[in-house]
Amino acid sequence: MAASAPADPAGGPPPPTDRARAHRTLACVAGIGVTQIVGWGSTFFVPAVLGRHIQEELGLPSEVVFAGVTIMFAISGVAAPRVGRHVDRHGGRRVMAAGSVLAALALVGLSMSQGLVGYIAAWIAIGMATAMMLSTPAFTTLAQVAGPGARRALAMLTTVAGMSSTVFWPLTGALDAALGWRSTVLVFAATHILLCLPIHLFIVPAGAAGRAPEPAGGAKPAPEPPPAANHRLTFPLLAIALSLGTLVYNGLSLHMIEVFRQLGHGPAVAVAIASMIGPAQVGIRIVEIALGNRYAAMSSGLVAAATLPLALAIGLAAGDALYAAAACALIYGISNGLKAVVRAALPLALFGPASYGAYLGRLAVSQNLVSAVAPVVFAALIARLGVGTALGIAIAAALASLAALLALWRVTRPAA
């Protein structure tokens, strides 16, 4: 018969065993992973599939329809620091559950919009909702639950959440064909209430770190942050590195088919090459899940930052060479796949778990603002200056991101 965990000397509940923590972590990865798929699929990806019908029925220009996503990122970025601090102190259950309710209400508002004012108002509310249920609160909650296994759990979550477009692009198209765009959005609203809200209420733990509060007489002091957190350059260098990387990833990812087409590949070949990015992303995340605990988070960050300009340089230099284009897509996918894990894991390694949510929230401000403008900026660069100039600018930004990360590695080693 297995021995039970020793009781807390202060009279509180016994600490969780490794097996109990592992089971709870897997439950949270699965549950929060589902809510991330629904959260991104029912918001960020909506204009990509429903945008044409929304544009026609509301009489809005295409750029206004897609500006909804820009508004979402901007509002979410502004709200993220406060949400992160709240989750650090109180856990993610209530704020993520409230995010589900707000997302449902916002989507109902979107489905009922009749023009510009209603459409913009709905996306403002969607931005607030995503700040409360996606990325920052999800990563912070999972790190609290997983404890020492947080890095692997975060890699698992980003892998699951990365399936959002795979699930929601065909689902949204099928619902639109059967029901129309307004009813499709209402189905998404109902999904937040019927699926995401119960997950947030019953799977996400109550209280920070997923445990009962310490008794007053046995309270423990907050853990000391890693030495790297105290260096005055740590946060700005990390923010610069992640924001410049986000500029390139989010700016190019929506245009990769057009990039390959303008490099000299036919439409069908360009689609086939771009489709290689997704499997590469998933593959490298599986490697991170299996082997990530064997090397520092900074190592993954440096690989992601170094492979990005390499991939783009290969694509630019090789032009219409098929094998070089395939190498470009695969290496770009590896970089992009690692990026999502690094964005979650590196701040945890540098700043520690106690203020992880607050730092994620602060980092989200610049990253979300960059995410809001990057697709528009690169669309204009490709259309007006050509793909060569656009890739040259992207390579320069990627090299600057790598330089910032190398500087960060020098000032923080061996903490990360």
C-alpha positions in Angstrom: 0.0 0.0 0.0 1.4 3.4 -1.0 2.4 5.7 1.7 0.3 8.9 2.0 1.8 12.3 1.7 2.9 13.8 5.1 0.6 16.3 6.6 1.5 20.0 6.6 3.1 20.7 10.0 1.0 23.9 10.3 -2.2 21.8 10.1 -3.1 22.5 6.5 -3.7 19.9 3.8 -0.8 17.7 2.7 1.2 18.9 -0.3 0.3 17.2 -3.5 2.3 14.1 -4.5 4.2 14.0 -7.7 1.6 11.7 -9.2 -1.3 13.9 -8.1 0.4 17.0 -9.5 1.1 15.2 -12.8 -2.6 14.2 -13.1 -3.8 17.7 -12.3 -1.4 19.2 -14.8 -2.5 16.9 -17.6 -6.2 17.7 -16.8 -5.4 21.4 -16.9 -3.4 21.0 -20.2 -6.3 19.2 -21.8 -9.0 21.5 -20.4 -7.2 24.8 -20.9 -6.1 23.5 -24.3 -9.7 23.1 -25.4 -10.6 26.6 -24.2 -7.6 28.1 -26.1 -8.6 26.3 -29.3 -12.1 27.7 -28.9 -10.9 31.1 -27.8 -8.6 31.7 -30.7 -10.8 30.0 -33.3 -14.0 32.0 -32.4 -12.2 35.3 -32.4 -8.9 35.7 -34.2 -9.8 33.4 -37.1 -13.3 34.7 -37.6 -12.5 37.4 -40.2 -10.4 35.0 -42.2 -13.4 32.8 -43.0 -16.4 35.0 -42.4 -14.9 38.4 -43.4 -16.3 38.5 -46.9 -19.9 37.9 -45.8 -19.6 40.4 -42.9 -18.2 42.9 -45.4 -21.1 42.4 -47.8 -23.9 42.5 -45.2 -22.6 45.4 -43.1 -21.3 47.4 -46.0 -17.9 47.8 -44.5 -14.6 47.9 -46.3 -12.4 44.8 -46.1 -9.7 46.7 -44.1 -12.3 47.7 -41.5 -13.5 44.1 -41.1 -10.0 42.8 -40.5 -9.3 45.8 -38.2 -11.4 44.0 -35.7 -8.4 41.7 -35.0 -6.2 44.8 -34.6 -8.6 46.2 -32.1 -8.7 42.9 -30.3 -4.9 42.7 -29.9 -4.6 46.4 -28.8 -7.3 46.1 -26.1 -6.0 42.7 -24.9 -2.4 44.1 -24.7 -3.5 47.1 -22.6 -5.5 44.9 -20.2 -2.9 42.1 -20.0 -0.7 43.5 -17.1 -3.6 43.9 -14.7 -4.9 40.4 -15.6 -1.5 38.9 -15.1 -1.1 40.5 -11.6 -4.6 39.2 -10.7 -3.8 35.6 -11.7 -0.5 35.8 -9.7 -2.4 36.7 -6.6 -5.7 34.9 -6.9 -5.3 32.2 -9.5 -7.0 31.9 -12.9 -10.4 30.3 -12.3 -12.5 33.4 -11.8 -10.9 35.7 -14.3 -10.9 33.0 -17.0 -14.5 32.1 -16.3 -15.5 35.7 -16.5 -13.6 35.9 -19.8 -15.8 33.0 -21.2 -18.9 34.9 -20.2 -17.7 38.2 -21.7 -16.6 36.4 -24.9 -20.1 34.9 -25.3 -21.7 38.3 -24.8 -19.3 40.0 -27.2 -19.9 37.4 -29.9 -23.7 37.8 -29.4 -23.1 41.6 -29.9 -21.0 40.8 -33.1 -23.8 38.6 -34.5 -26.3 41.5 -33.9 -24.2 44.3 -35.3 -25.7 46.3 -38.1 -22.9 48.7 -39.0 -19.6 50.2 -38.0 -20.4 51.2 -34.4 -21.7 47.8 -33.4 -19.0 46.0 -35.1 -16.2 48.0 -33.5 -17.9 47.8 -30.1 -18.1 44.0 -30.3 -14.3 43.7 -31.1 -13.5 46.0 -28.1 -15.4 43.6 -25.9 -13.7 40.6 -27.6 -10.3 42.2 -26.8 -11.2 42.4 -23.1 -12.4 38.8 -23.1 -9.3 37.4 -24.8 -7.1 39.2 -22.3 -9.0 37.4 -19.5 -8.9 33.8 -21.0 -6.1 33.5 -23.6 -2.3 33.4 -23.3 -1.3 35.4 -20.2 -3.9 33.8 -17.8 -3.7 30.4 -19.4 0.1 30.2 -19.2 0.2 31.6 -15.7 -2.4 29.3 -14.4 -0.7 26.2 -15.9 2.7 27.3 -14.5 1.1 27.5 -11.1 -0.4 24.0 -11.4 2.6 22.3 -13.0 5.3 23.7 -10.6 8.7 22.2 -11.6 7.2 20.6 -14.7 5.9 24.0 -16.0 8.1 24.2 -19.1 7.0 20.8 -20.4 3.3 21.6 -19.6 3.6 25.0 -21.4 5.0 23.2 -24.5 2.1 20.8 -24.4 -0.4 23.6 -24.1 1.1 25.6 -27.0 1.0 22.4 -29.1 -2.7 21.8 -28.4 -3.6 25.5 -28.8 -1.8 25.5 -32.2 -4.5 23.3 -33.6 -7.0 26.1 -33.4 -6.9 27.0 -37.1 -6.9 23.3 -38.1 -10.1 22.8 -36.2 -11.9 26.2 -36.7 -11.2 27.0 -40.3 -13.1 24.0 -41.7 -15.7 24.2 -38.9 -16.4 27.8 -39.4 -16.7 27.3 -43.2 -19.1 24.4 -42.7 -21.3 26.3 -40.2 -21.3 29.4 -42.4 -22.5 27.4 -45.4 -25.2 25.8 -43.3 -26.3 28.6 -41.0 -24.9 31.9 -42.3 -22.3 34.1 -40.5 -24.6 35.5 -37.8 -25.8 32.1 -36.6 -22.2 30.8 -36.8 -21.0 33.5 -34.4 -24.0 32.6 -32.1 -22.9 29.0 -32.1 -19.5 30.1 -31.0 -21.0 32.3 -28.2 -22.9 29.2 -27.0 -19.7 27.2 -27.0 -18.1 29.6 -24.7 -20.9 29.2 -22.2 -21.6 25.4 -22.6 -18.0 24.2 -23.0 -15.4 26.8 -21.9 -17.2 28.2 -18.9 -17.6 24.8 -17.1 -13.9 23.9 -17.9 -12.7 27.2 -16.3 -15.0 26.7 -13.3 -14.3 23.0 -12.6 -10.9 22.2 -14.0 -8.9 25.4 -13.5 -7.9 25.5 -9.7 -9.1 28.1 -7.3 -6.4 30.2 -5.8 -2.8 30.9 -6.9 -0.6 27.9 -7.5 -3.6 25.7 -7.5 -3.6 25.0 -3.8 -5.4 26.1 -0.8 -4.1 29.2 0.9 -1.5 28.8 3.6 -2.8 29.0 7.2 -2.0 32.4 8.7 0.2 30.8 11.4 2.3 28.8 8.9 2.5 31.3 6.0 5.7 31.0 4.0 7.6 33.9 2.5 7.3 34.4 -1.3 10.2 32.7 -3.1 13.1 34.9 -4.1 13.1 35.7 -7.9 16.1 34.4 -9.9 19.1 36.7 -10.0 18.4 37.5 -13.6 15.1 39.2 -12.6 17.1 41.9 -10.7 19.2 43.0 -13.7 18.0 46.3 -15.1 18.5 45.1 -18.7 16.6 41.8 -18.4 13.1 42.9 -19.1 13.8 45.5 -21.8 16.1 43.1 -23.7 13.5 40.3 -23.5 10.7 42.7 -24.6 12.7 43.8 -27.6 13.7 40.3 -28.6 10.1 38.9 -28.3 8.5 41.9 -30.0 10.8 42.0 -33.0 10.3 38.3 -33.4 6.5 38.7 -33.2 6.7 41.5 -35.8 8.3 39.0 -38.3 6.2 36.0 -37.4 2.8 37.7 -37.3 3.7 39.9 -40.2 4.7 37.1 -42.6 2.7 34.1 -41.5 -0.5 35.3 -43.2 1.4 36.1 -46.4 3.6 33.1 -46.8 1.7 31.7 -49.8 2.0 35.1 -51.6 5.7 35.2 -50.6 6.5 31.9 -52.3 4.3 32.8 -55.3 6.3 36.0 -55.8 9.5 34.1 -55.4 8.6 32.3 -58.6 6.5 29.3 -57.6 3.1 28.5 -59.1 0.0 29.0 -57.0 -0.4 25.2 -56.2 3.3 24.8 -55.5 3.3 27.9 -53.2 0.4 26.5 -51.2 2.1 23.1 -50.9 5.4 24.7 -49.7 3.6 26.9 -47.2 1.7 23.9 -45.9 5.0 22.4 -44.7 5.3 25.1 -42.0 2.5 23.6 -39.8 4.0 20.1 -39.5 7.4 21.6 -38.7 5.9 23.7 -35.9 4.2 20.7 -34.4 7.3 18.5 -34.8 9.6 20.9 -32.9 7.1 21.3 -30.1 6.9 17.6 -29.7 10.7 17.6 -29.4 10.5 20.4 -26.8 7.9 18.3 -24.8 10.2 15.3 -24.9 13.6 16.9 -24.3 13.0 20.5 -23.1 13.9 19.7 -19.5 17.4 18.6 -20.6 18.5 22.1 -21.6 17.9 25.7 -20.6 14.9 27.7 -22.0 17.4 30.2 -23.3 18.8 27.6 -25.6 15.4 27.1 -27.2 15.1 30.9 -27.5 18.5 31.2 -29.2 17.6 28.4 -31.7 14.3 30.0 -32.5 15.9 33.5 -33.0 18.8 32.1 -35.1 16.8 29.9 -37.4 14.3 32.7 -38.3 16.7 34.9 -40.3 18.4 31.8 -41.7 15.0 30.6 -43.1 14.2 33.9 -44.7 17.7 34.4 -46.1 17.5 30.9 -47.8 14.1 31.8 -49.3 15.3 35.2 -50.5 18.6 33.9 -52.0 17.2 30.8 -53.6 14.2 32.4 -55.4 12.3 29.7 -57.4 14.5 26.8 -56.4 12.0 24.2 -55.0 14.2 22.4 -52.5 15.5 25.7 -51.1 11.9 26.9 -50.7 11.0 23.7 -48.9 14.0 24.2 -46.6 12.9 27.8 -46.0 9.4 26.6 -45.0 10.7 23.8 -42.7 13.2 26.0 -40.9 10.7 28.8 -40.6 8.2 26.3 -39.1 10.8 25.2 -36.6 11.5 28.7 -35.6 7.8 29.6 -35.3 7.0 26.5 -33.4 9.7 27.2 -30.8 8.7 30.8 -30.6 5.4 30.0 -28.9 7.1 27.8 -26.3 9.9 30.3 -25.7 7.4 33.2 -25.2 5.9 31.2 -22.3 8.9 29.4 -20.9 11.7 32.0 -21.0 10.0 34.6 -18.8 9.3 31.9 -16.2 13.0 30.9 -16.2 14.1 34.6 -16.0 11.7 36.0 -13.4 10.4 32.9 -11.5 6.9 31.8 -10.8 5.9 34.3 -8.1 5.4 37.3 -10.5 5.2 35.3 -13.7 1.7 36.5 -14.7 2.7 40.2 -14.1 5.7 39.9 -16.3 3.8 38.0 -19.0 1.2 40.8 -18.9 3.8 43.5 -19.3 5.5 41.7 -22.2 2.1 41.3 -23.8 1.7 45.0 -24.2 4.4 45.4 -26.8 3.8 42.0 -28.4 0.1 42.6 -28.9 0.5 46.1 -30.3 3.1 44.7 -32.8 0.7 41.8 -33.6 -2.0 44.3 -34.3 -0.1 46.2 -37.0 2.3 43.6 -38.4 0.0 41.9 -41.0 -1.0 45.3 -42.4 2.6 46.5 -42.5 3.9 43.5 -44.4 0.9 43.4 -46.7 1.7 47.0 -47.7 5.5 46.2 -48.0 4.8 43.2 -50.3 2.2 45.1 -52.4 4.2 48.3 -52.8 7.9 47.4 -52.6 7.9 43.7 -53.5 8.6 40.5 -51.7 12.4 41.0 -51.9 12.2 44.3 -49.9 9.7 42.8 -47.5 12.0 39.8 -46.8 15.0 42.1 -46.4 13.2 44.1 -43.7 12.1 40.9 -42.0 15.6 39.6 -42.0 16.9 42.8 -40.5 14.2 42.7 -37.7 15.0 39.0 -37.1 18.7 39.7 -36.7 17.9 42.5 -34.3 15.8 40.1 -32.3 18.7 37.6 -32.2 21.1 40.3 -31.1 18.8 41.3 -28.2 18.5 37.7 -27.1 22.3 37.2 -27.3 22.7 40.3 -25.1 20.1 39.0 -22.7 21.9 35.7 -22.5 25.2 37.4 -21.6 23.6 39.5 -18.8 21.5 36.6 -17.3 23.5 33.4 -17.7 23.3 30.9 -16.1 19.8 31.8 -14.8 17.9 31.0 -18.0 
